[in-house]
Amino acid sequence: MMRQTMRGRRRGLLVVAIVSLLVFAACGNDDGGEVRDLGESSGTHTGSASGSGSASGSASASGTPTGTASGPSEGLGAYVPVSDVGPHARLVLDVCEINELLPKDSALDYAAIRAIYEEGGNSVNADGSVRTLAGFARTERDEAVWNQYVDHFGDPTWLDTFVGNALDGAGPFDGEPDAVRRQGIQKGIQNRILIAYTIHELVVALDKAGAGEFDP
């Protein structure tokens, strides 16, 4: 039992480390300052967010924003995938663009931040719909870790509620200055949504492994 617990802790630390490295590699620091690309243009914000924002399934797709259409992605830091996860990884570019709109010493353009959060533009699903941060945060799912948070907050879309409150200046952010709302937006997206997104992908991978589906 203790061995399984330790494995679970190591897996959790690995998830956090991978996501942190991807965000840092793409965006530099997390203070909304300098932002750099993953070596290619970040695309434009066209089209609307997909209804479900589903993050599961294979992600090979055609079109400029998606990267390669099939085959392994290039290495992502120390992680070298065996299948095409490039379209998934490009969601980090939405975070980079939001960070650019979170300056420390000037007013925040909440409408522009919300547009990127809800409409995306960098990451595309296999069916051609746009993968968005809001789409993932608003999608209800039945997964053990996810359900624990739903039970705790009493809210099936708790991720979106937190970021939405920071964007709107509502709930715990009612009456708070830009500096506080800025932290809510940034940390809610980077430290909550991206971590939950990564855990979701691990859950999907474990389910596939349990079913004997190991074809990349």
Phi, psi and omega in degrees: 000316180296322180297319179295321179298316179296320177300317180298320179294318179297320179296319179297317178296323179297318178302310181299318182295316181296313180297317180299318180295319180296315180295316182294319181296323183278322190247357186075226179282177183256024182262009178075019180269238181297139179228136177229156183281174173270028177096006177210167184294152185273357176083181179240163182268087177240155179081178181245167180290150177288155183298317184263334183062029186300138181252003184266171178085175179285156189234026177282130181207161179263169179110158186301313188291346193268350184082215183290152183277335180200171181085172183296149172283164172290164181300141177248089187066233180276354183263124178244106182286158177257356176226176185278098176252010180306312179301322177296314184297333182292348175299333178299330180295329173298320179296319178300316182292325176293319179300326178296335182263015181240058179294153181283325194244020177216168183296149181266141176268087186296327179295319180292321178296315180298323180299317178291318181299318185268329187255337179060218179142347183257332186242129185237136177285169181299331182273004178093352178284158182276129175277127185232157175297316180294321179302316178293316184295336183262356182273122177281143181215161180245087180225144189305308182295316180302315183297330178297320179289321177300316179295320182295313183272344184064035187212113182292343177237049185301326179297312181293325179299316182295309181293321179298320177296321179294322178292321185271347187069038183245176178055229181293348180259006179297122178080001181278151179287169180306323184300322180285315180296325178301314179295321179298317179295309186294310182288328177296323180280309185286316188265349178245299186295313182294323178294315179297323179297317180292318178299320177302315180296323177295319178298315178299317180296319179295321178297318179294319178296320178297332178270004179077019181265095183247005178290122181304000000 
